[in-house]
Amino acid sequence: MYQYKAIIQKVVDGDTLEIAIDLGLSVWLHEEKVRLYGINTPEVYGVKKGSSEWERGIKASEFVKLVLKEKDEIIVETIKDKKEKYGRYLALVYLRILPEIISGLTEIRSIGDYYCLNDILVRKGFAEVYRIT
């Protein structure tokens, strides 16, 4: 796994982000889409608007938009620097988050004062554990 500093550019949905990745030496990758590794949130695209899945997907997306804003700094841990079938990097995303949002949650990975969004989404019930093959 490789760790990079990154900046949020856009929350696409509950498990996909568009980010700018700092590769070091003043080299940046902009508008890279990353899929949160090891989890799956309900869909908001390609499903019937108003359906149960769509409603749950909206809630997951809204939560991610609440905790991640444009230009927020994050740490991205990519999985073997490989892209999945839709061209997105698979990543664990670590963010700074208010303590009350994660209060009472267990088994949340961290890097210093950055906490794993993937774990938070699962523990809060917005996502299910999922292995991409």
C-alpha positions as CSV (number, residue, x, y, z in Angstrom):
1,M,0.0,0.0,0.0
2,Y,1.1,3.6,-0.7
3,Q,0.1,6.7,1.2
4,Y,-0.3,10.1,-0.3
5,K,-1.6,13.5,0.9
6,A,-4.6,14.6,-1.2
7,I,-7.2,17.3,-1.5
8,I,-11.0,16.7,-1.9
9,Q,-12.3,18.1,-5.1
10,K,-15.7,16.4,-5.1
11,V,-17.8,13.8,-3.4
12,V,-19.3,11.7,-6.2
13,D,-21.4,9.4,-4.0
14,G,-21.0,7.4,-0.8
15,D,-18.0,5.3,-1.9
16,T,-16.5,7.4,-4.7
17,L,-14.5,10.6,-4.4
18,E,-12.7,12.9,-6.9
19,I,-9.4,14.1,-5.5
20,A,-6.1,15.8,-6.2
21,I,-3.2,13.6,-5.2
22,D,0.2,15.0,-4.1
23,L,2.8,12.7,-5.6
24,G,5.7,14.7,-4.1
25,L,8.2,17.1,-5.7
26,S,5.4,19.5,-6.6
27,V,3.8,16.8,-8.9
28,W,0.0,16.5,-8.5
29,L,-2.7,14.3,-10.2
30,H,-5.9,16.2,-10.4
31,E,-9.5,15.0,-10.8
32,E,-8.6,11.4,-9.9
33,K,-11.5,9.2,-9.0
34,V,-11.0,6.9,-6.1
35,R,-13.3,4.2,-4.8
36,L,-13.3,3.4,-1.1
37,Y,-11.7,0.0,-0.8
38,G,-13.4,-2.9,0.9
39,I,-16.9,-1.3,1.3
40,N,-20.0,-0.7,-0.8
41,T,-22.7,1.9,-0.3
42,P,-26.1,1.7,-1.9
43,E,-26.3,3.2,-5.4
44,V,-27.7,6.6,-6.3
45,Y,-27.0,6.2,-10.0
46,G,-28.6,3.6,-12.2
47,V,-31.4,2.8,-9.7
48,K,-35.0,4.0,-9.5
49,K,-35.2,7.4,-7.8
50,G,-37.2,7.1,-4.6
51,S,-36.4,3.3,-4.2
52,S,-35.1,2.0,-0.9
53,E,-31.6,1.6,-2.4
54,W,-31.6,5.1,-3.8
55,E,-32.8,6.6,-0.4
56,R,-30.1,4.7,1.5
57,G,-27.5,5.8,-1.1
58,I,-28.5,9.4,-0.7
59,K,-28.1,9.1,3.1
60,A,-24.6,7.6,2.6
61,S,-23.7,10.4,0.1
62,E,-25.0,13.1,2.4
63,F,-23.0,11.8,5.3
64,V,-19.8,11.8,3.3
65,K,-20.6,15.3,2.1
66,L,-21.1,16.3,5.7
67,V,-17.7,15.1,6.8
68,L,-15.7,15.9,3.6
69,K,-15.7,19.3,2.0
70,E,-14.1,20.6,-1.1
71,K,-10.4,21.4,-0.4
72,D,-10.2,19.3,2.8
73,E,-6.9,17.6,3.2
74,I,-7.0,13.8,3.5
75,I,-4.6,10.9,3.5
76,V,-5.1,8.3,0.8
77,E,-3.8,4.8,1.1
78,T,-4.0,3.1,-2.3
79,I,-4.2,-0.6,-2.8
80,K,-1.2,-1.6,-4.9
81,D,-1.7,1.5,-7.0
82,K,-4.1,-0.4,-9.3
83,K,-7.3,0.8,-10.8
84,E,-10.5,-1.2,-10.8
85,K,-12.8,-1.9,-13.8
86,Y,-14.2,1.6,-13.9
87,G,-10.7,3.2,-13.9
88,R,-10.8,4.3,-10.2
89,Y,-8.0,3.7,-7.8
90,L,-9.0,1.7,-4.7
91,A,-8.2,3.4,-1.5
92,L,-8.5,3.7,2.2
93,V,-9.3,7.4,2.9
94,Y,-8.3,9.0,6.2
95,L,-9.8,12.3,7.3
96,R,-9.9,14.6,10.3
97,I,-13.3,14.3,11.9
98,L,-15.1,15.8,14.8
99,P,-14.8,13.4,17.8
100,E,-18.6,13.4,18.4
101,I,-19.2,11.9,15.0
102,I,-17.1,8.8,15.8
103,S,-17.9,8.7,19.5
104,G,-18.7,5.1,20.5
105,L,-17.5,3.6,17.3
106,T,-14.9,0.8,17.6
107,E,-12.3,-0.7,15.2
108,I,-11.7,2.5,13.3
109,R,-8.2,2.6,11.8
110,S,-6.2,5.8,12.2
111,I,-3.1,7.6,11.1
112,G,-2.3,10.1,13.7
113,D,-5.4,12.3,14.0
114,Y,-6.8,11.1,10.7
115,Y,-9.5,8.4,10.9
116,C,-10.5,5.9,8.2
117,L,-13.7,6.9,6.4
118,N,-14.2,3.4,5.0
119,D,-14.4,2.0,8.6
120,I,-16.6,4.9,9.8
121,L,-19.1,4.3,7.0
122,V,-19.4,0.6,7.9
123,R,-19.7,1.2,11.7
124,K,-22.4,3.8,11.2
125,G,-24.4,1.5,8.9
126,F,-24.0,3.5,5.7
127,A,-21.9,0.8,4.0
128,E,-21.3,-2.9,3.9
129,V,-18.0,-4.7,3.8
130,Y,-17.3,-5.6,0.2
131,R,-14.3,-7.2,-1.5
132,I,-13.7,-6.1,-5.1
133,T,-12.5,-8.9,-7.3
